[in-house]
Amino acid sequence: MRKAFIALGVIMVVLLTALITVNQQPKYAGVSMPKSDYQQLQRSQREIKDFVQTLDNFKYDKPKTMTAVENAGNVIIKDNSKNLSSSDAQALRDAFYGDQGIITIVHAAKKGHYNIDGSVASRFHDKFNTIITMSVNALNKSSAQRADIVTQMKVDLNIESAIYQIGAKNDE
């Protein structure tokens, strides 16, 4: 009988632990968030990495690479604009298609028959900051939490290094 009570106690502890573990919200940069927001954050990170990869593959004499850059940028805009204010959504679009937007700059490179070298890539830094910030704004409305998430996302994506590598590859 005593063993049955001990077994019952162990089962209760295991079930309680499992319940607590299953119901935990995911965390990113020390910020708890709903699972749907966490999945959107992960999707945004993948999309930004994909966009950087398409920039790395850009060749002015290969039209398919320009199309790939546009498509990758449009995916980020589409997935993140729906939960942004109109001004934030416009800022996100401008980071890609504004006068000094990344895709606008890449279009100029294609038209001018040059690849993305260091001087061109250096113009991307502030635009990527905007893209990351707006991607996070689409998820979280607390400015303190957003700042933590943006900082961690910049570290995880290592955008500065990626931009440098794109430019350095074509400076050779």
N, C-alpha and C positions, 0 to 999 in steps of 0.2 A: 504494500500500500504506500509506503514511504517513497519507493522508487517511482510510483505512478505520479505522485505529487511533484517530485523533482523533475520528471520528464515533462509534465504539464507546465511547470514553471519555465523550463528551458524552451519549450515550444512557444510560450507566450512572449518570452524575450526575443526569440528569433522573429516571430511575426511582427512584433512592435518595431524592431530594428528594420525589417524589410519595408514596413509601411512608411517609416520616416525616410528611408533612403529613396523610395520610389516617388514620394511626394515632394522632394527637394527641388527647388528651382535652380536652374543652372546659374553659374556665376562667371562673369568675365570682368577682369580688372577689379575684382573685389566687389562687383555690383551684381546683386541678384536680379534676375529678370525672368519674365515668363518664357516658357520653352519656345513659343512662336517667335518672340523677339530674338532669342538666342540663335534660333535657326536662321532668321533673316540676317543677323550679324555675320554668321558663318558664310551665308550665301554672298553677302556683300564683299567679304574678304576674298572669296574665291573669284568673284567677278572682277575685282580690282586687280588681283594677281593675273587673271587672264588678259585684262586690258594691258597691263605692263608687258606681258609676254608678246602680245600682238604688236606693241610699239617696238619691242626688241627685234621682231621679225620683219618690220617695215623695210621695204626696198622701193625707192621712188620709181624704178622701172618695172615693177610688178604690180599691176592694178589690183590684183586679188588681195595684196597686203593692205592696201588703202581701204578696201571694202571690209576687211577683217577688223581694222582699227575702228571704223565707223560702227560696225555691228556690235563690237565689244563695248564701246561707249554708250550706244543706245540701250543695251541691256541694263547697264548700271542706272541710266536715267529712268528707264521704265520701272525697274524694280524698286527704286528709292523715292521717286517723285510722289507716289500715291499718298504717302503719309506725311508729306511736308507741307508747310504753308506755301502760299503762292510765291512769296518772295524767296524762300529757301529753295523751292523747286526751280525758280529762275536762276538763282545763284549756281545750282548744280548744272543746269543746262549751259550757263555761261562758262563754266569751268571747261566744258568740252567744245562748245560752239561759239563762244563770245569772240570779240575782236582778238583777244590773246589766248583763246581757249586751246586746249591740247589738239583737238581734231582740226581746228582752223590752222594751227601751226604746221601740222602734218600735211594738210592740203597744200600749204604754201611750199613745203619741201618737195612735194610731188610735182607741183607746177614749176618750181625752180630747178628741178632735176638734181636734188641732193638728198642724202640720207640724214638721219638724226645724229648729228655730231654733238660734241660737248657743249657748244654754244647754244644749240637748239634745245638740247635736253635740259639745260640749266633753267630754261623758261618754264619748265613743267612743275617746279617745286611748289609754288603757292597754289597752283591748280589742284594738285594732289591733296594738299591740305584741305582745300574746299571740298573736294570729293569725299574724303574720309569724314570730315566734320558733318556734311550733309547726310551721309549714309548713317551716321550715328544719330543725328537729329531726327531721322525718320523713325527711330526706335524709342528714344528716351527723352522725356521733356524736362528732366531735372538737370540744370546746367552744371552742377557740381559732379554729378554722376557722368554726364556726357563728357566732361573734360577728362575724367579718369579713363573712360572707354576709348576716347580718341587717342590719348597718349599711348595706351597699351596697343591699340590697333596699329599705330604708326611704328611701334617697335616690332610687332609681329610681322607686319608686311615689309619692313625694311625698305621703304620706298626710296629714301635718299641714296642708298647703295645701288638699288636697281636702276635709278635714273643715271647715276654716275656710270654704271657699267654699260648702259645703252650708248651713252655719248662717247665713252672711251673706246668702245668696239669700233665705232665709225670714225674716230679720230686717227686711226692707224694709217 
